[in-house]
Structures are given as structure tokens and as C-alpha cells.
Amino acid sequence: MKTLYDVQQLLKQFGIFVYVGKRKWDIELMSIELKNLYKAGVVDKPTYVKAQLVLRHEHHIEEVRDNQQK
């Protein structure tokens, strides 16, 4: 799991489609959904950790992009 697309495909396997309209918000909601799947025991720990790392990285990119636009 290396990209945001990979995380989206993982969530899609469980019927979770995220589109809020702003990429940063999408990433935050994906993180919440992923955490819920992990707590429910449907996603194993290595998958959860890899996906969360991807989401944190992408969220950081969006934070930097937002700060540059100001």
C-alpha cells in the first residue's frame, strides 16, 4: 500500500466510498473510517499501519499546499 488510491481501494472493499469535496477532508474521513474498520477487527494491524502512514503523508502534503496558498 503506497498511494492514496490504494487506501481508497481498500475502503471500497468494505463498501466505503469517501468524497466530501475537499481532498484534505476526504483524507481525514478515510482515516476515521479506517480506524473504525481496525477497531471492528476487519483490517489487520500491518494493513492498518501502512494505510495510516499513507494518509498521514497525503494529509501533510495538503497542509503544506494550503499554507503555501495563503
mmCIF file as gemmi writes it, N, C-alpha and C atoms, coordinates in Angstrom:
data_model
loop_
_atom_site.group_PDB
_atom_site.id
_atom_site.type_symbol
_atom_site.label_atom_id
_atom_site.label_alt_id
_atom_site.label_comp_id
_atom_site.label_asym_id
_atom_site.label_entity_id
_atom_site.label_seq_id
_atom_site.pdbx_PDB_ins_code
_atom_site.Cartn_x
_atom_site.Cartn_y
_atom_site.Cartn_z
_atom_site.occupancy
_atom_site.B_iso_or_equiv
_atom_site.pdbx_formal_charge
_atom_site.auth_seq_id
_atom_site.auth_asym_id
_atom_site.pdbx_PDB_model_num
ATOM 1 N N . MET Axp A 1 ? 0.858 -1.169 0 1 0 ? 1 A 1
ATOM 2 C CA . MET Axp A 1 ? 0 0 0 1 0 ? 1 A 1
ATOM 3 C C . MET Axp A 1 ? 0.902 1.229 0 1 0 ? 1 A 1
ATOM 4 N N . LYS Axp A 2 ? 0.841 1.981 -1.118 1 0 ? 2 A 1
ATOM 5 C CA . LYS Axp A 2 ? 1.769 3.09 -1.261 1 0 ? 2 A 1
ATOM 6 C C . LYS Axp A 2 ? 1.104 4.412 -1.617 1 0 ? 2 A 1
ATOM 7 N N . THR Axp A 3 ? -0.115 4.371 -2.087 1 0 ? 3 A 1
ATOM 8 C CA . THR Axp A 3 ? -0.754 5.603 -2.548 1 0 ? 3 A 1
ATOM 9 C C . THR Axp A 3 ? -2.137 5.778 -1.929 1 0 ? 3 A 1
ATOM 10 N N . LEU Axp A 4 ? -2.646 6.985 -2.057 1 0 ? 4 A 1
ATOM 11 C CA . LEU Axp A 4 ? -4 7.276 -1.582 1 0 ? 4 A 1
ATOM 12 C C . LEU Axp A 4 ? -5.006 6.406 -2.338 1 0 ? 4 A 1
ATOM 13 N N . TYR Axp A 5 ? -4.746 6.177 -3.595 1 0 ? 5 A 1
ATOM 14 C CA . TYR Axp A 5 ? -5.622 5.314 -4.396 1 0 ? 5 A 1
ATOM 15 C C . TYR Axp A 5 ? -5.702 3.909 -3.785 1 0 ? 5 A 1
ATOM 16 N N . ASP Axp A 6 ? -4.573 3.392 -3.305 1 0 ? 6 A 1
ATOM 17 C CA . ASP Axp A 6 ? -4.559 2.066 -2.669 1 0 ? 6 A 1
ATOM 18 C C . ASP Axp A 6 ? -5.462 2.041 -1.436 1 0 ? 6 A 1
ATOM 19 N N . VAL Axp A 7 ? -5.407 3.119 -0.651 1 0 ? 7 A 1
ATOM 20 C CA . VAL Axp A 7 ? -6.246 3.205 0.548 1 0 ? 7 A 1
ATOM 21 C C . VAL Axp A 7 ? -7.723 3.275 0.136 1 0 ? 7 A 1
ATOM 22 N N . GLN Axp A 8 ? -8.007 4.041 -0.913 1 0 ? 8 A 1
ATOM 23 C CA . GLN Axp A 8 ? -9.384 4.134 -1.405 1 0 ? 8 A 1
ATOM 24 C C . GLN Axp A 8 ? -9.89 2.76 -1.84 1 0 ? 8 A 1
ATOM 25 N N . GLN Axp A 9 ? -9.04 1.991 -2.498 1 0 ? 9 A 1
ATOM 26 C CA . GLN Axp A 9 ? -9.433 0.66 -2.946 1 0 ? 9 A 1
ATOM 27 C C . GLN Axp A 9 ? -9.673 -0.277 -1.766 1 0 ? 9 A 1
ATOM 28 N N . LEU Axp A 10 ? -8.875 -0.13 -0.717 1 0 ? 10 A 1
ATOM 29 C CA . LEU Axp A 10 ? -9.075 -0.924 0.496 1 0 ? 10 A 1
ATOM 30 C C . LEU Axp A 10 ? -10.438 -0.622 1.105 1 0 ? 10 A 1
ATOM 31 N N . LEU Axp A 11 ? -10.74 0.656 1.259 1 0 ? 11 A 1
ATOM 32 C CA . LEU Axp A 11 ? -12.029 1.049 1.833 1 0 ? 11 A 1
ATOM 33 C C . LEU Axp A 11 ? -13.186 0.598 0.946 1 0 ? 11 A 1
ATOM 34 N N . LYS Axp A 12 ? -12.976 0.652 -0.348 1 0 ? 12 A 1
ATOM 35 C CA . LYS Axp A 12 ? -14.005 0.25 -1.316 1 0 ? 12 A 1
ATOM 36 C C . LYS Axp A 12 ? -14.4 -1.223 -1.131 1 0 ? 12 A 1
ATOM 37 N N . GLN Axp A 13 ? -13.435 -2.043 -0.717 1 0 ? 13 A 1
ATOM 38 C CA . GLN Axp A 13 ? -13.714 -3.469 -0.479 1 0 ? 13 A 1
ATOM 39 C C . GLN Axp A 13 ? -14.778 -3.654 0.603 1 0 ? 13 A 1
ATOM 40 N N . PHE Axp A 14 ? -14.909 -2.666 1.469 1 0 ? 14 A 1
ATOM 41 C CA . PHE Axp A 14 ? -15.881 -2.739 2.559 1 0 ? 14 A 1
ATOM 42 C C . PHE Axp A 14 ? -17.088 -1.844 2.297 1 0 ? 14 A 1
ATOM 43 N N . GLY Axp A 15 ? -17.212 -1.385 1.067 1 0 ? 15 A 1
ATOM 44 C CA . GLY Axp A 15 ? -18.362 -0.572 0.696 1 0 ? 15 A 1
ATOM 45 C C . GLY Axp A 15 ? -18.277 0.867 1.17 1 0 ? 15 A 1
ATOM 46 N N . ILE Axp A 16 ? -17.065 1.337 1.428 1 0 ? 16 A 1
ATOM 47 C CA . ILE Axp A 16 ? -16.878 2.709 1.909 1 0 ? 16 A 1
ATOM 48 C C . ILE Axp A 16 ? -16.321 3.562 0.784 1 0 ? 16 A 1
ATOM 49 N N . PHE Axp A 17 ? -17.125 4.521 0.353 1 0 ? 17 A 1
ATOM 50 C CA . PHE Axp A 17 ? -16.721 5.458 -0.693 1 0 ? 17 A 1
ATOM 51 C C . PHE Axp A 17 ? -16.704 6.85 -0.076 1 0 ? 17 A 1
ATOM 52 N N . VAL Axp A 18 ? -15.569 7.514 -0.129 1 0 ? 18 A 1
ATOM 53 C CA . VAL Axp A 18 ? -15.421 8.817 0.515 1 0 ? 18 A 1
ATOM 54 C C . VAL Axp A 18 ? -15.228 9.898 -0.534 1 0 ? 18 A 1
ATOM 55 N N . TYR Axp A 19 ? -16.136 10.861 -0.528 1 0 ? 19 A 1
ATOM 56 C CA . TYR Axp A 19 ? -15.956 12.066 -1.331 1 0 ? 19 A 1
ATOM 57 C C . TYR Axp A 19 ? -16.714 13.197 -0.655 1 0 ? 19 A 1
ATOM 58 N N . VAL Axp A 20 ? -15.967 14.07 -0.002 1 0 ? 20 A 1
ATOM 59 C CA . VAL Axp A 20 ? -16.566 15.199 0.699 1 0 ? 20 A 1
ATOM 60 C C . VAL Axp A 20 ? -16.5 16.438 -0.186 1 0 ? 20 A 1
ATOM 61 N N . GLY Axp A 21 ? -15.471 16.512 -1.019 1 0 ? 21 A 1
ATOM 62 C CA . GLY Axp A 21 ? -15.35 17.644 -1.928 1 0 ? 21 A 1
ATOM 63 C C . GLY Axp A 21 ? -14.025 18.358 -1.804 1 0 ? 21 A 1
ATOM 64 N N . LYS Axp A 22 ? -13.371 18.201 -0.663 1 0 ? 22 A 1
ATOM 65 C CA . LYS Axp A 22 ? -12.05 18.787 -0.466 1 0 ? 22 A 1
ATOM 66 C C . LYS Axp A 22 ? -11.113 17.638 -0.109 1 0 ? 22 A 1
ATOM 67 N N . ARG Axp A 23 ? -9.988 17.553 -0.808 1 0 ? 23 A 1
ATOM 68 C CA . ARG Axp A 23 ? -9.09 16.409 -0.658 1 0 ? 23 A 1
ATOM 69 C C . ARG Axp A 23 ? -8.66 16.204 0.798 1 0 ? 23 A 1
ATOM 70 N N . LYS Axp A 24 ? -8.345 17.285 1.477 1 0 ? 24 A 1
ATOM 71 C CA . LYS Axp A 24 ? -7.899 17.195 2.873 1 0 ? 24 A 1
ATOM 72 C C . LYS Axp A 24 ? -8.988 16.568 3.751 1 0 ? 24 A 1
ATOM 73 N N . TRP Axp A 25 ? -10.219 16.966 3.549 1 0 ? 25 A 1
ATOM 74 C CA . TRP Axp A 25 ? -11.333 16.414 4.324 1 0 ? 25 A 1
ATOM 75 C C . TRP Axp A 25 ? -11.57 14.953 3.97 1 0 ? 25 A 1
ATOM 76 N N . ASP Axp A 26 ? -11.406 14.616 2.69 1 0 ? 26 A 1
ATOM 77 C CA . ASP Axp A 26 ? -11.536 13.218 2.267 1 0 ? 26 A 1
ATOM 78 C C . ASP Axp A 26 ? -10.525 12.344 3.017 1 0 ? 26 A 1
ATOM 79 N N . ILE Axp A 27 ? -9.288 12.83 3.103 1 0 ? 27 A 1
ATOM 80 C CA . ILE Axp A 27 ? -8.229 12.074 3.774 1 0 ? 27 A 1
ATOM 81 C C . ILE Axp A 27 ? -8.567 11.894 5.254 1 0 ? 27 A 1
ATOM 82 N N . GLU Axp A 28 ? -9.057 12.951 5.886 1 0 ? 28 A 1
ATOM 83 C CA . GLU Axp A 28 ? -9.416 12.865 7.309 1 0 ? 28 A 1
ATOM 84 C C . GLU Axp A 28 ? -10.549 11.87 7.537 1 0 ? 28 A 1
ATOM 85 N N . LEU Axp A 29 ? -11.541 11.879 6.669 1 0 ? 29 A 1
ATOM 86 C CA . LEU Axp A 29 ? -12.652 10.941 6.802 1 0 ? 29 A 1
ATOM 87 C C . LEU Axp A 29 ? -12.202 9.505 6.522 1 0 ? 29 A 1
ATOM 88 N N . MET Axp A 30 ? -11.304 9.319 5.561 1 0 ? 30 A 1
ATOM 89 C CA . MET Axp A 30 ? -10.766 7.987 5.283 1 0 ? 30 A 1
ATOM 90 C C . MET Axp A 30 ? -10.033 7.446 6.505 1 0 ? 30 A 1
ATOM 91 N N . SER Axp A 31 ? -9.307 8.321 7.197 1 0 ? 31 A 1
ATOM 92 C CA . SER Axp A 31 ? -8.585 7.915 8.399 1 0 ? 31 A 1
ATOM 93 C C . SER Axp A 31 ? -9.56 7.441 9.476 1 0 ? 31 A 1
ATOM 94 N N . ILE Axp A 32 ? -10.647 8.165 9.653 1 0 ? 32 A 1
ATOM 95 C CA . ILE Axp A 32 ? -11.667 7.782 10.635 1 0 ? 32 A 1
ATOM 96 C C . ILE Axp A 32 ? -12.286 6.435 10.27 1 0 ? 32 A 1
ATOM 97 N N . GLU Axp A 33 ? -12.632 6.266 9.013 1 0 ? 33 A 1
ATOM 98 C CA . GLU Axp A 33 ? -13.247 5.006 8.563 1 0 ? 33 A 1
ATOM 99 C C . GLU Axp A 33 ? -12.28 3.841 8.725 1 0 ? 33 A 1
ATOM 100 N N . LEU Axp A 34 ? -11.013 4.077 8.398 1 0 ? 34 A 1
ATOM 101 C CA . LEU Axp A 34 ? -10.004 3.028 8.531 1 0 ? 34 A 1
ATOM 102 C C . LEU Axp A 34 ? -9.846 2.621 9.993 1 0 ? 34 A 1
ATOM 103 N N . LYS Axp A 35 ? -9.836 3.593 10.883 1 0 ? 35 A 1
ATOM 104 C CA . LYS Axp A 35 ? -9.721 3.312 12.314 1 0 ? 35 A 1
ATOM 105 C C . LYS Axp A 35 ? -10.909 2.478 12.795 1 0 ? 35 A 1
ATOM 106 N N . ASN Axp A 36 ? -12.099 2.8 12.309 1 0 ? 36 A 1
ATOM 107 C CA . ASN Axp A 36 ? -13.285 2.025 12.683 1 0 ? 36 A 1
ATOM 108 C C . ASN Axp A 36 ? -13.202 0.587 12.182 1 0 ? 36 A 1
ATOM 109 N N . LEU Axp A 37 ? -12.684 0.398 10.976 1 0 ? 37 A 1
ATOM 110 C CA . LEU Axp A 37 ? -12.518 -0.957 10.444 1 0 ? 37 A 1
ATOM 111 C C . LEU Axp A 37 ? -11.511 -1.743 11.279 1 0 ? 37 A 1
ATOM 112 N N . TYR Axp A 38 ? -10.441 -1.078 11.681 1 0 ? 38 A 1
ATOM 113 C CA . TYR Axp A 38 ? -9.428 -1.745 12.508 1 0 ? 38 A 1
ATOM 114 C C . TYR Axp A 38 ? -10.004 -2.129 13.87 1 0 ? 38 A 1
ATOM 115 N N . LYS Axp A 39 ? -10.734 -1.205 14.49 1 0 ? 39 A 1
ATOM 116 C CA . LYS Axp A 39 ? -11.345 -1.486 15.794 1 0 ? 39 A 1
ATOM 117 C C . LYS Axp A 39 ? -12.342 -2.638 15.703 1 0 ? 39 A 1
ATOM 118 N N . ALA Axp A 40 ? -13.02 -2.74 14.552 1 0 ? 40 A 1
ATOM 119 C CA . ALA Axp A 40 ? -14.001 -3.811 14.356 1 0 ? 40 A 1
ATOM 120 C C . ALA Axp A 40 ? -13.318 -5.156 14.069 1 0 ? 40 A 1
ATOM 121 N N . GLY Axp A 41 ? -12.008 -5.115 13.837 1 0 ? 41 A 1
ATOM 122 C CA . GLY Axp A 41 ? -11.265 -6.345 13.595 1 0 ? 41 A 1
ATOM 123 C C . GLY Axp A 41 ? -11.313 -6.846 12.17 1 0 ? 41 A 1
ATOM 124 N N . VAL Axp A 42 ? -11.747 -5.997 11.248 1 0 ? 42 A 1
ATOM 125 C CA . VAL Axp A 42 ? -11.835 -6.429 9.848 1 0 ? 42 A 1
ATOM 126 C C . VAL Axp A 42 ? -10.537 -6.19 9.089 1 0 ? 42 A 1
ATOM 127 N N . VAL Axp A 43 ? -9.743 -5.247 9.559 1 0 ? 43 A 1
ATOM 128 C CA . VAL Axp A 43 ? -8.46 -4.939 8.924 1 0 ? 43 A 1
ATOM 129 C C . VAL Axp A 43 ? -7.359 -5.305 9.91 1 0 ? 43 A 1
ATOM 130 N N . ASP Axp A 44 ? -6.344 -6.029 9.418 1 0 ? 44 A 1
ATOM 131 C CA . ASP Axp A 44 ? -5.251 -6.423 10.308 1 0 ? 44 A 1
ATOM 132 C C . ASP Axp A 44 ? -4.309 -5.244 10.574 1 0 ? 44 A 1
ATOM 133 N N . LYS Axp A 45 ? -3.473 -5.409 11.596 1 0 ? 45 A 1
ATOM 134 C CA . LYS Axp A 45 ? -2.618 -4.312 12.041 1 0 ? 45 A 1
ATOM 135 C C . LYS Axp A 45 ? -1.624 -3.839 10.973 1 0 ? 45 A 1
ATOM 136 N N . PRO Axp A 46 ? -0.909 -4.732 10.278 1 0 ? 46 A 1
ATOM 137 C CA . PRO Axp A 46 ? 0.034 -4.244 9.263 1 0 ? 46 A 1
ATOM 138 C C . PRO Axp A 46 ? -0.649 -3.414 8.162 1 0 ? 46 A 1
ATOM 139 N N . THR Axp A 47 ? -1.81 -3.841 7.731 1 0 ? 47 A 1
ATOM 140 C CA . THR Axp A 47 ? -2.554 -3.104 6.708 1 0 ? 47 A 1
ATOM 141 C C . THR Axp A 47 ? -2.985 -1.749 7.254 1 0 ? 47 A 1
ATOM 142 N N . TYR Axp A 48 ? -3.474 -1.742 8.483 1 0 ? 48 A 1
ATOM 143 C CA . TYR Axp A 48 ? -3.917 -0.504 9.127 1 0 ? 48 A 1
ATOM 144 C C . TYR Axp A 48 ? -2.762 0.498 9.229 1 0 ? 48 A 1
ATOM 145 N N . VAL Axp A 49 ? -1.614 0.024 9.688 1 0 ? 49 A 1
ATOM 146 C CA . VAL Axp A 49 ? -0.46 0.907 9.875 1 0 ? 49 A 1
ATOM 147 C C . VAL Axp A 49 ? 0.011 1.477 8.539 1 0 ? 49 A 1
ATOM 148 N N . LYS Axp A 50 ? 0.108 0.636 7.525 1 0 ? 50 A 1
ATOM 149 C CA . LYS Axp A 50 ? 0.539 1.109 6.205 1 0 ? 50 A 1
ATOM 150 C C . LYS Axp A 50 ? -0.43 2.146 5.654 1 0 ? 50 A 1
ATOM 151 N N . ALA Axp A 51 ? -1.708 1.872 5.765 1 0 ? 51 A 1
ATOM 152 C CA . ALA Axp A 51 ? -2.724 2.794 5.246 1 0 ? 51 A 1
ATOM 153 C C . ALA Axp A 51 ? -2.7 4.119 5.996 1 0 ? 51 A 1
ATOM 154 N N . GLN Axp A 52 ? -2.545 4.064 7.323 1 0 ? 52 A 1
ATOM 155 C CA . GLN Axp A 52 ? -2.486 5.294 8.112 1 0 ? 52 A 1
ATOM 156 C C . GLN Axp A 52 ? -1.253 6.116 7.743 1 0 ? 52 A 1
ATOM 157 N N . LEU Axp A 53 ? -0.128 5.46 7.474 1 0 ? 53 A 1
ATOM 158 C CA . LEU Axp A 53 ? 1.08 6.184 7.061 1 0 ? 53 A 1
ATOM 159 C C . LEU Axp A 53 ? 0.85 6.913 5.74 1 0 ? 53 A 1
ATOM 160 N N . VAL Axp A 54 ? 0.205 6.247 4.814 1 0 ? 54 A 1
ATOM 161 C CA . VAL Axp A 54 ? -0.108 6.874 3.525 1 0 ? 54 A 1
ATOM 162 C C . VAL Axp A 54 ? -1.019 8.083 3.75 1 0 ? 54 A 1
ATOM 163 N N . LEU Axp A 55 ? -2.04 7.914 4.588 1 0 ? 55 A 1
ATOM 164 C CA . LEU Axp A 55 ? -2.975 9.009 4.84 1 0 ? 55 A 1
ATOM 165 C C . LEU Axp A 55 ? -2.293 10.185 5.54 1 0 ? 55 A 1
ATOM 166 N N . ARG Axp A 56 ? -1.427 9.899 6.491 1 0 ? 56 A 1
ATOM 167 C CA . ARG Axp A 56 ? -0.697 10.984 7.168 1 0 ? 56 A 1
ATOM 168 C C . ARG Axp A 56 ? 0.194 11.739 6.196 1 0 ? 56 A 1
ATOM 169 N N . HIS Axp A 57 ? 0.866 10.999 5.338 1 0 ? 57 A 1
ATOM 170 C CA . HIS Axp A 57 ? 1.734 11.631 4.337 1 0 ? 57 A 1
ATOM 171 C C . HIS Axp A 57 ? 0.922 12.538 3.408 1 0 ? 57 A 1
ATOM 172 N N . GLU Axp A 58 ? -0.181 12.025 2.906 1 0 ? 58 A 1
ATOM 173 C CA . GLU Axp A 58 ? -1.021 12.804 1.995 1 0 ? 58 A 1
ATOM 174 C C . GLU Axp A 58 ? -1.628 14.013 2.706 1 0 ? 58 A 1
ATOM 175 N N . HIS Axp A 59 ? -1.994 13.848 3.974 1 0 ? 59 A 1
ATOM 176 C CA . HIS Axp A 59 ? -2.552 14.956 4.746 1 0 ? 59 A 1
ATOM 177 C C . HIS Axp A 59 ? -1.499 16.045 4.928 1 0 ? 59 A 1
ATOM 178 N N . HIS Axp A 60 ? -0.272 15.633 5.191 1 0 ? 60 A 1
ATOM 179 C CA . HIS Axp A 60 ? 0.825 16.596 5.341 1 0 ? 60 A 1
ATOM 180 C C . HIS Axp A 60 ? 1.034 17.384 4.037 1 0 ? 60 A 1
ATOM 181 N N . ILE Axp A 61 ? 0.974 16.704 2.918 1 0 ? 61 A 1
ATOM 182 C CA . ILE Axp A 61 ? 1.119 17.374 1.616 1 0 ? 61 A 1
ATOM 183 C C . ILE Axp A 61 ? 0.028 18.426 1.45 1 0 ? 61 A 1
ATOM 184 N N . GLU Axp A 62 ? -1.188 18.087 1.828 1 0 ? 62 A 1
ATOM 185 C CA . GLU Axp A 62 ? -2.292 19.047 1.71 1 0 ? 62 A 1
ATOM 186 C C . GLU Axp A 62 ? -2.116 20.223 2.664 1 0 ? 62 A 1
ATOM 187 N N . GLU Axp A 63 ? -1.61 19.962 3.865 1 0 ? 63 A 1
ATOM 188 C CA . GLU Axp A 63 ? -1.349 21.043 4.822 1 0 ? 63 A 1
ATOM 189 C C . GLU Axp A 63 ? -0.328 22.021 4.246 1 0 ? 63 A 1
ATOM 190 N N . VAL Axp A 64 ? 0.748 21.499 3.691 1 0 ? 64 A 1
ATOM 191 C CA . VAL Axp A 64 ? 1.784 22.34 3.09 1 0 ? 64 A 1
ATOM 192 C C . VAL Axp A 64 ? 1.21 23.13 1.921 1 0 ? 64 A 1
ATOM 193 N N . ARG Axp A 65 ? 0.432 22.469 1.099 1 0 ? 65 A 1
ATOM 194 C CA . ARG Axp A 65 ? -0.184 23.131 -0.056 1 0 ? 65 A 1
ATOM 195 C C . ARG Axp A 65 ? -1.114 24.259 0.391 1 0 ? 65 A 1
ATOM 196 N N . ASP Axp A 66 ? -1.899 24.01 1.436 1 0 ? 66 A 1
ATOM 197 C CA . ASP Axp A 66 ? -2.808 25.051 1.97 1 0 ? 66 A 1
ATOM 198 C C . ASP Axp A 66 ? -2.021 26.234 2.506 1 0 ? 66 A 1
ATOM 199 N N . ASN Axp A 67 ? -0.92 25.954 3.223 1 0 ? 67 A 1
ATOM 200 C CA . ASN Axp A 67 ? -0.122 27.036 3.786 1 0 ? 67 A 1
ATOM 201 C C . ASN Axp A 67 ? 0.592 27.853 2.709 1 0 ? 67 A 1
ATOM 202 N N . GLN Axp A 68 ? 0.957 27.232 1.617 1 0 ? 68 A 1
ATOM 203 C CA . GLN Axp A 68 ? 1.623 27.944 0.522 1 0 ? 68 A 1
ATOM 204 C C . GLN Axp A 68 ? 0.653 28.867 -0.21 1 0 ? 68 A 1
ATOM 205 N N . GLN Axp A 69 ? -0.621 28.511 -0.221 1 0 ? 69 A 1
ATOM 206 C CA . GLN Axp A 69 ? -1.615 29.314 -0.925 1 0 ? 69 A 1
ATOM 207 C C . GLN Axp A 69 ? -2.012 30.548 -0.147 1 0 ? 69 A 1
ATOM 208 N N . LYS Axp A 70 ? -1.686 30.603 1.122 1 0 ? 70 A 1
ATOM 209 C CA . LYS Axp A 70 ? -2.07 31.757 1.947 1 0 ? 70 A 1
ATOM 210 C C . LYS Axp A 70 ? -1.143 32.918 1.753 1 0 ? 70 A 1
